[in-house]
Amino acid sequence: MKLEFNEIQKKLQGKIFEVIAEEADTLQMETYIIGGYVRDMALQRASKDIDVVCVGSGIQLAQAVAGKLGRKAALSIFKNFGTAQVKYGDTEIEFVGARKESYNRNSRKPVVENGTLDDDLKRRDFTINALAIRINKKDFGTFIDPFNGLQDMAALLIRTPLNPDITFSDDPLRMLRAIRFATQLGFSIDPETFEAIERNKNRTEIVSRERITDELHKIILAPRPSIGFELLDKTGLLELLLPELAALKGVETKEGVGHKDNFSHTLKVLDNLARRSDNLWLRWAALFHDVGKPRSKRFNAATGWSFHSHEFFGMKMLRGIFQRLKFPLNDKLKYVEKMVVLHMRPIVLSDDEVTDSAVRRLLFEAGDDIGDLMLLCEADITSKNPEKVRRFLANFQLVRNKLNDIEEKDRIRNFQPPIDGLQIMEMFGLPPGRMVGELKAAIKDAILDGVVPNEYGAVYDFLVETAGRKGLAVRCYDTK
């Protein structure tokens, strides 16, 4: 792989690069485009994030560039880190002065000093990121690659520029970044670098969960995320970061009967889903959909292995996993819980004898996420038997047809009963409490079971009759 001078000049044309070069020369600062932007340029990948390193004050250069770009440029300064950012359109430019770093073994925060370009490149995580292009008018376009990063790119290799044990001990997050880049780019990790990850994996204990989570999100959003989780497993990081997934590994055999490897199955489901959806939280649901199987696993000599109610075990485990990984404990958690607990339900609906009531209940419980649930269920088909796959997909199409028919007829998705708890309290003179909840549940079940239509008059009559059986009389009539 080679970057020709003319090719570099073409790629660095445009107002942003012109302004950076002009202001750098005015301030008499050696200035370079560095790191990921240069890597992506060589890989023919689009990038809107530009990293600029200058020998001097990155903040001063950023201020000058923002001023020259005018009102369309937004400047942010981070004095504590000695960096600045300029947003211009959909492009983000990070400015920093060249630096060298030293680390205390018990801290993830480096001691930072001013340095040279050589110092700055040495502190980079991987050779493919230790690349720079001079942008000053003198020597404009000069390409700098002291650790043969282009050669490693041609070999599809992730390798550290210096001793990997030192690189990973200094900043343990780099181990996850190695796996992330290998996953995103389809590269392999250099054997010496890989072994260093195995040796240093426990150093991740000093890394904040937020930084780890950010890398995990990038891994799971890759085109083929299974690569990353297989590498996490092989390096020993999976057991440390996601022990619940590591527990899915392996096949247990009793009386000559074994079950499938649920970890391997899970990664196939994740890749299947990744081809269908880039929804971050649906991908996490795919990764966690069988996480309850180790706790629900049972063996019966007559019937073999079973994982009854694994979806409920898995759903209950999610809050603890989300808390540990610093995932949001809001609607994102509820969404993943919903996907996990419901993922076994749709296939049952393919039976011709399934009632409309069962279809209504799934529509009600899944709500607007019914489409995502069906994507997950279809991704869960991992058989190597083409006929079996065809049959399951045909069954799921039947389920989709039933869901569409019931939704069109009953409009049950996200429905709200025509009489709510406040009206119930007014009608029967009840305080908030168990009785109100029972009557609300009775209305909901009657509508979902098709006992009454979701219409005010029918529900009102049903409520009066149901409450009467409980010894309640209407005190406030509503003739709505």
C-alpha positions as CSV (number, residue, x, y, z in Angstrom):
1,M,0.0,0.0,0.0
2,K,1.3,3.4,-0.9
3,L,0.1,7.0,-0.8
4,E,1.4,9.0,-3.7
5,F,2.2,12.7,-3.3
6,N,-0.3,13.8,-5.9
7,E,-3.0,11.7,-4.4
8,I,-2.4,13.2,-0.9
9,Q,-2.5,16.7,-2.4
10,K,-5.9,16.0,-4.1
11,K,-7.4,14.6,-0.8
12,L,-6.2,17.7,1.2
13,Q,-7.8,20.2,-1.1
14,G,-10.7,22.3,0.2
15,K,-11.3,25.4,2.4
16,I,-10.7,23.7,5.7
17,F,-7.2,22.5,4.9
18,E,-6.3,25.7,3.2
19,V,-7.2,27.7,6.3
20,I,-5.4,25.4,8.6
21,A,-2.3,25.6,6.5
22,E,-2.5,29.4,6.2
23,E,-3.0,30.0,10.0
24,A,-0.2,27.4,10.9
25,D,2.2,29.3,8.7
26,T,1.1,32.7,10.1
27,L,1.8,31.3,13.6
28,Q,5.0,29.6,12.4
29,M,3.9,26.2,13.8
30,E,4.8,22.9,12.3
31,T,1.4,21.3,11.7
32,Y,0.2,17.9,10.7
33,I,-3.0,16.0,9.9
34,I,-2.5,12.8,11.9
35,G,-4.0,9.5,13.0
36,G,-7.4,8.2,12.0
37,Y,-8.0,10.7,9.2
38,V,-4.8,9.7,7.5
39,R,-5.5,6.0,8.0
40,D,-9.0,6.3,6.5
41,M,-7.5,8.3,3.6
42,A,-5.2,5.3,2.9
43,L,-8.1,2.8,3.2
44,Q,-10.4,4.9,1.0
45,R,-12.8,5.3,3.8
46,A,-14.9,8.5,4.3
47,S,-14.1,10.4,7.5
48,K,-15.5,13.7,8.9
49,D,-13.2,13.7,11.9
50,I,-9.8,15.4,11.4
51,D,-7.1,15.3,14.0
52,V,-4.5,18.2,13.8
53,V,-1.2,18.1,15.8
54,C,1.0,21.2,15.9
55,V,4.3,21.8,17.5
56,G,3.0,24.6,19.8
57,S,-0.4,25.5,21.2
58,G,-3.2,23.6,19.7
59,I,-5.7,25.9,21.3
60,Q,-4.0,29.0,19.7
61,L,-4.1,27.4,16.3
62,A,-7.8,26.4,16.7
63,Q,-8.8,29.9,17.7
64,A,-7.0,31.3,14.6
65,V,-8.7,28.7,12.3
66,A,-12.1,29.3,13.8
67,G,-11.7,33.0,13.4
68,K,-10.8,32.6,9.7
69,L,-13.6,30.2,9.0
70,G,-16.1,32.8,10.3
71,R,-19.5,32.5,11.9
72,K,-20.2,29.0,10.5
73,A,-17.4,27.6,12.7
74,A,-18.1,26.6,16.3
75,L,-15.1,26.6,18.7
76,S,-14.8,24.6,21.9
77,I,-11.8,24.9,24.1
78,F,-10.8,22.3,26.7
79,K,-8.1,24.0,28.7
80,N,-7.7,21.1,31.2
81,F,-6.6,18.9,28.3
82,G,-4.9,21.5,26.2
83,T,-7.1,20.7,23.3
84,A,-9.7,22.5,21.2
85,Q,-12.4,21.5,18.7
86,V,-13.7,23.4,15.7
87,K,-17.0,22.2,14.1
88,Y,-17.5,23.4,10.6
89,G,-20.6,22.0,8.8
90,D,-20.5,18.2,9.4
91,T,-16.8,18.1,10.0
92,E,-15.1,18.1,13.4
93,I,-11.5,19.2,13.7
94,E,-9.5,18.4,16.9
95,F,-6.5,20.5,17.6
96,V,-3.7,19.5,20.1
97,G,-0.1,20.4,20.6
98,A,2.5,17.6,20.0
99,R,3.1,15.9,23.3
100,K,4.8,13.0,25.1
101,E,3.2,11.0,27.9
102,S,4.3,9.0,30.9
103,Y,2.1,6.8,33.1
104,N,1.9,5.8,36.7
105,R,1.0,2.1,36.8
106,N,-1.9,2.7,39.2
107,S,-3.5,5.5,37.2
108,R,-5.1,5.7,33.8
109,K,-4.3,9.4,33.5
110,P,-0.9,10.2,31.9
111,V,1.5,12.9,32.8
112,V,1.6,15.0,29.7
113,E,4.5,17.2,28.5
114,N,5.1,19.3,25.4
115,G,6.9,17.2,22.8
116,T,7.9,16.8,19.2
117,L,6.0,15.1,16.3
118,D,8.2,12.0,16.9
119,D,7.1,12.0,20.6
120,D,3.5,12.3,19.6
121,L,3.7,9.4,17.1
122,K,5.4,7.1,19.6
123,R,2.5,7.5,22.0
124,R,-0.1,6.4,19.4
125,D,-1.9,3.1,20.0
126,F,-1.3,1.3,16.7
127,T,1.0,1.7,13.7
128,I,-2.0,2.3,11.5
129,N,-2.8,5.4,13.6
130,A,0.8,6.6,13.9
131,L,0.7,8.3,10.5
132,A,1.0,12.0,9.7
133,I,0.9,14.4,6.8
134,R,2.6,17.8,6.9
135,I,0.2,20.6,6.0
136,N,2.4,23.7,6.1
137,K,2.9,25.2,2.6
138,K,6.6,24.3,2.9
139,D,6.7,20.5,2.6
140,F,2.9,20.4,2.1
141,G,1.8,16.8,1.7
142,T,4.9,15.1,3.1
143,F,3.9,11.7,4.4
144,I,5.4,10.5,7.7
145,D,5.2,6.8,8.6
146,P,7.9,5.9,11.1
147,F,6.4,2.5,12.2
148,N,5.4,1.1,8.7
149,G,1.7,1.7,9.3
150,L,0.9,1.5,5.6
151,Q,2.7,-1.8,5.3
152,D,0.6,-3.1,8.2
153,M,-2.6,-1.8,6.5
154,A,-1.6,-3.7,3.4
155,A,-1.1,-6.8,5.5
156,L,-4.5,-6.1,7.3
157,L,-2.6,-6.1,10.6
158,I,-3.2,-4.4,14.0
159,R,0.2,-3.8,15.7
160,T,1.5,-1.5,18.4
161,P,4.3,0.9,17.4
162,L,6.3,0.1,20.6
163,N,6.4,-2.8,23.1
164,P,2.8,-3.9,23.4
165,D,3.1,-4.7,27.1
166,I,4.1,-1.1,27.7
167,T,1.4,0.3,25.3
168,F,-1.4,-1.7,27.0
169,S,-0.1,-1.3,30.5
170,D,0.0,2.5,30.0
171,D,-3.5,2.7,28.7
172,P,-5.4,-0.6,29.0
173,L,-8.3,0.7,26.9
174,R,-6.0,0.2,23.9
175,M,-6.6,-3.6,24.2
176,L,-10.3,-3.0,23.5
177,R,-9.4,-0.5,20.7
178,A,-7.3,-3.2,19.1
179,I,-10.3,-5.6,19.0
180,R,-12.6,-2.8,17.9
181,F,-10.3,-1.9,14.9
182,A,-9.9,-5.5,14.0
183,T,-13.7,-5.9,14.0
184,Q,-14.5,-2.7,12.1
185,L,-11.7,-3.1,9.5
186,G,-11.6,-6.8,9.1
187,F,-8.0,-6.9,10.2
188,S,-6.1,-9.5,12.3
189,I,-4.2,-8.7,15.5
190,D,-0.4,-9.2,15.3
191,P,0.5,-12.4,17.4
192,E,2.8,-10.5,19.7
193,T,0.2,-7.8,20.2
194,F,-2.5,-10.4,20.8
195,E,-0.4,-12.2,23.4
196,A,0.2,-8.9,25.2
197,I,-3.6,-8.4,25.5
198,E,-3.9,-11.8,27.1
199,R,-1.1,-11.0,29.6
200,N,-2.5,-7.5,30.4
201,K,-6.2,-8.1,30.4
202,N,-6.6,-7.5,34.1
203,R,-5.3,-4.0,33.7
204,T,-8.8,-3.1,32.3
205,E,-9.8,-2.8,36.0
206,I,-8.5,0.8,36.1
207,V,-10.4,1.9,33.0
208,S,-13.7,3.7,33.5
209,R,-16.8,1.7,32.5
210,E,-17.9,4.6,30.3
211,R,-14.8,4.3,28.1
212,I,-15.2,0.5,28.0
213,T,-18.8,0.8,27.1
214,D,-18.0,3.2,24.2
215,E,-15.7,0.6,22.7
216,L,-18.2,-2.2,23.2
217,H,-20.9,-0.1,21.4
218,K,-18.5,0.4,18.4
219,I,-17.8,-3.3,18.3
220,I,-21.4,-4.3,18.3
221,L,-22.2,-1.8,15.6
222,A,-19.6,-3.2,13.2
223,P,-20.8,-4.9,10.0
224,R,-19.9,-8.4,11.5
225,P,-19.8,-7.9,15.3
226,S,-19.2,-11.6,16.1
227,I,-15.5,-11.0,15.2
228,G,-15.1,-8.7,18.1
229,F,-16.9,-10.9,20.7
230,E,-14.9,-13.9,19.5
231,L,-11.7,-11.9,20.0
232,L,-12.9,-10.7,23.5
233,D,-13.4,-14.4,24.3
234,K,-10.0,-15.6,23.0
235,T,-8.1,-12.8,24.8
236,G,-9.9,-13.5,28.1
237,L,-11.5,-10.1,28.2
238,L,-15.0,-11.5,27.7
239,E,-14.9,-13.3,31.1
240,L,-13.9,-10.0,32.8
241,L,-16.3,-7.7,31.0
242,L,-19.3,-9.8,30.1
243,P,-19.1,-13.0,32.3
244,E,-22.8,-13.7,31.5
245,L,-21.9,-14.2,27.9
246,A,-18.8,-16.3,28.7
247,A,-21.2,-18.6,30.7
248,L,-23.0,-19.5,27.4
249,K,-19.8,-21.2,26.1
250,G,-19.5,-25.0,25.8
251,V,-21.5,-28.1,25.3
252,E,-22.5,-30.3,28.2
253,T,-23.2,-34.0,27.5
254,K,-25.2,-36.4,29.7
255,E,-26.1,-39.9,28.8
256,G,-24.8,-39.3,25.4
257,V,-27.0,-36.3,24.8
258,G,-25.6,-32.8,24.3
259,H,-27.0,-29.4,23.6
260,K,-25.7,-26.7,21.1
261,D,-23.1,-24.2,22.1
262,N,-25.2,-21.3,23.1
263,F,-22.3,-18.8,22.7
264,S,-21.7,-19.8,19.1
265,H,-25.5,-19.6,18.5
266,T,-25.7,-16.2,20.0
267,L,-23.0,-14.8,17.8
268,K,-24.7,-16.2,14.7
269,V,-28.0,-14.5,15.8
270,L,-26.1,-11.2,16.3
271,D,-24.6,-11.3,12.8
272,N,-27.9,-12.3,11.3
273,L,-29.5,-9.3,13.0
274,A,-26.6,-7.0,12.0
275,R,-27.4,-7.7,8.3
276,R,-31.0,-6.6,9.0
277,S,-30.7,-3.7,11.4
278,D,-28.2,-1.1,12.7
279,N,-30.3,-0.5,15.8
280,L,-27.8,-0.4,18.6
281,W,-30.2,-1.6,21.4
282,L,-31.7,-4.3,19.2
283,R,-28.2,-5.6,18.6
284,W,-27.7,-5.7,22.3
285,A,-31.0,-7.6,22.7
286,A,-29.7,-10.1,20.2
287,L,-26.5,-10.6,22.2
288,F,-28.5,-11.0,25.4
289,H,-31.5,-12.9,24.1
290,D,-30.3,-16.3,25.5
291,V,-28.3,-15.0,28.4
292,G,-30.7,-16.8,30.8
293,K,-30.0,-20.3,29.5
294,P,-27.2,-21.3,31.9
295,R,-29.5,-20.5,34.8
296,S,-32.5,-22.4,33.3
297,K,-30.7,-25.4,31.9
298,R,-32.1,-28.8,33.0
299,F,-31.6,-32.4,32.0
300,N,-34.3,-35.0,31.8
301,A,-33.3,-38.6,30.8
302,A,-36.5,-39.0,28.8
303,T,-36.6,-35.6,27.0
304,G,-32.9,-34.4,27.1
305,W,-31.8,-30.8,27.7
306,S,-34.3,-28.0,28.2
307,F,-34.0,-24.2,28.9
308,H,-37.6,-23.5,30.0
309,S,-38.3,-19.9,30.9
310,H,-34.8,-18.8,29.9
311,E,-36.3,-15.6,28.5
312,F,-37.6,-14.7,31.9
313,F,-34.3,-15.5,33.6
314,G,-32.5,-13.4,31.0
315,M,-34.8,-10.5,31.4
316,K,-34.2,-10.4,35.1
317,M,-30.5,-10.4,34.6
318,L,-30.4,-7.4,32.4
319,R,-30.7,-4.6,35.0
320,G,-27.6,-5.9,36.8
321,I,-25.6,-6.1,33.5
322,F,-26.8,-2.6,32.5
323,Q,-25.8,-1.2,35.8
324,R,-22.3,-2.7,35.7
325,L,-21.7,-1.5,32.1
326,K,-23.1,2.0,32.9
327,F,-25.8,1.5,30.2
328,P,-28.8,3.8,30.6
329,L,-31.4,2.4,33.0
330,N,-34.3,4.2,31.2
331,D,-36.3,3.2,28.1
332,K,-33.3,1.6,26.6
333,L,-33.2,-1.0,29.4
334,K,-37.0,-1.5,29.1
335,Y,-36.7,-2.0,25.4
336,V,-34.0,-4.7,25.7
337,E,-35.9,-6.4,28.5
338,K,-39.0,-6.4,26.3
339,M,-37.1,-8.0,23.3
340,V,-35.5,-10.7,25.5
341,V,-38.7,-11.7,27.4
342,L,-40.9,-11.8,24.3
343,H,-38.5,-13.4,21.8
344,M,-40.0,-16.9,22.2
345,R,-43.6,-15.7,21.7
346,P,-44.0,-15.1,18.0
347,I,-43.2,-18.6,16.8
348,V,-46.1,-20.1,18.8
349,L,-48.4,-17.8,16.9
350,S,-47.7,-19.7,13.6
351,D,-50.0,-22.5,14.7
352,D,-53.3,-22.5,12.9
353,E,-55.2,-23.0,16.2
354,V,-53.8,-20.0,17.9
355,T,-56.6,-17.6,19.0
356,D,-56.9,-14.0,18.1
357,S,-56.6,-13.3,21.8
358,A,-53.0,-14.5,21.8
359,V,-52.1,-12.3,18.8
360,R,-53.8,-9.3,20.5
361,R,-51.8,-9.8,23.6
362,L,-48.5,-10.0,21.8
363,L,-49.4,-6.8,19.9
364,F,-50.3,-5.1,23.1
365,E,-47.1,-6.1,24.9
366,A,-44.7,-5.4,22.0
367,G,-46.5,-2.2,21.0
368,D,-44.5,-0.2,18.4
369,D,-41.6,-2.5,18.8
370,I,-43.3,-5.5,17.2
371,G,-41.4,-5.0,14.0
372,D,-38.1,-5.1,15.9
373,L,-39.2,-8.2,17.8
374,M,-40.0,-10.0,14.5
375,L,-36.5,-9.1,13.1
376,L,-34.9,-10.6,16.3
377,C,-37.0,-13.8,16.0
378,E,-36.1,-14.2,12.3
379,A,-32.4,-13.6,13.1
380,D,-32.7,-16.4,15.8
381,I,-33.0,-19.0,13.0
382,T,-29.4,-20.4,12.8
383,S,-30.0,-23.9,11.4
384,K,-27.6,-25.2,8.8
385,N,-30.5,-27.0,7.2
386,P,-31.9,-24.9,4.3
387,E,-35.2,-26.6,4.4
388,K,-35.6,-26.0,8.1
389,V,-34.7,-22.3,7.7
390,R,-37.2,-22.0,4.8
391,R,-39.9,-23.5,7.0
392,F,-39.2,-21.3,10.0
393,L,-39.2,-18.2,7.8
394,A,-42.5,-19.2,6.2
395,N,-43.9,-19.6,9.7
396,F,-42.8,-16.2,10.7
397,Q,-44.4,-14.8,7.6
398,L,-47.7,-16.4,8.8
399,V,-47.2,-14.6,12.1
400,R,-46.6,-11.3,10.4
401,N,-49.8,-11.8,8.4
402,K,-51.8,-12.6,11.6
403,L,-50.4,-9.5,13.3
404,N,-51.3,-7.3,10.4
405,D,-54.8,-8.7,10.2
406,I,-55.5,-8.2,13.9
407,E,-54.0,-4.8,14.0
408,E,-56.0,-3.7,11.0
409,K,-59.2,-5.1,12.6
410,D,-58.8,-4.2,16.3
411,R,-56.1,-1.4,16.4
412,I,-54.8,-3.0,19.5
413,R,-51.2,-1.8,19.3
414,N,-50.5,0.6,22.2
415,F,-54.2,0.8,22.9
416,Q,-55.6,2.6,25.9
417,P,-58.9,1.3,27.4
418,P,-61.7,3.9,27.1
419,I,-62.1,4.0,30.9
420,D,-59.1,4.7,33.1
421,G,-58.3,4.4,36.8
422,L,-59.5,7.9,37.6
423,Q,-62.9,7.3,36.1
424,I,-63.2,4.0,37.9
425,M,-62.6,5.7,41.2
426,E,-65.2,8.4,40.4
427,M,-67.8,5.9,39.3
428,F,-67.6,3.7,42.4
429,G,-66.3,6.1,45.0
430,L,-63.0,4.2,45.4
431,P,-59.7,5.4,46.8
432,P,-56.5,4.4,44.9
433,G,-55.7,0.8,45.7
434,R,-55.9,-2.9,44.8
435,M,-59.5,-2.9,43.7
436,V,-59.0,-0.2,41.1
437,G,-56.1,-2.2,39.7
438,E,-58.2,-5.3,39.5
439,L,-61.0,-3.5,37.6
440,K,-58.5,-1.9,35.2
441,A,-56.9,-5.4,34.6
442,A,-60.3,-6.9,34.0
443,I,-61.1,-4.3,31.3
444,K,-57.8,-4.8,29.6
445,D,-58.1,-8.6,29.6
446,A,-61.7,-8.5,28.3
447,I,-60.6,-6.3,25.4
448,L,-57.5,-8.4,24.6
449,D,-59.5,-11.6,24.9
450,G,-62.2,-10.3,22.5
451,V,-64.9,-10.4,25.2
452,V,-65.8,-6.8,24.5
453,P,-64.8,-4.4,21.7
454,N,-62.5,-1.5,22.6
455,E,-65.5,0.9,22.7
456,Y,-66.7,3.1,25.5
457,G,-70.3,1.8,25.8
458,A,-69.4,-1.9,25.7
459,V,-66.6,-1.4,28.2
460,Y,-68.8,0.7,30.5
461,D,-71.5,-2.1,30.7
462,F,-68.8,-4.7,31.3
463,L,-67.3,-2.7,34.1
464,V,-70.6,-2.1,35.9
465,E,-71.3,-5.9,35.7
466,T,-67.8,-6.9,36.8
467,A,-67.8,-4.4,39.7
468,G,-71.3,-5.5,40.8
469,R,-70.0,-9.1,41.2
470,K,-67.5,-7.6,43.6
471,G,-70.2,-5.8,45.6
472,L,-69.7,-2.4,44.2
473,A,-72.4,-0.1,43.0
474,V,-72.1,2.9,40.6
475,R,-72.2,6.2,42.6
476,C,-71.4,8.6,39.7
477,Y,-73.0,7.8,36.4
478,D,-71.2,8.8,33.2
479,T,-73.3,8.8,30.0
480,K,-70.4,9.7,27.8
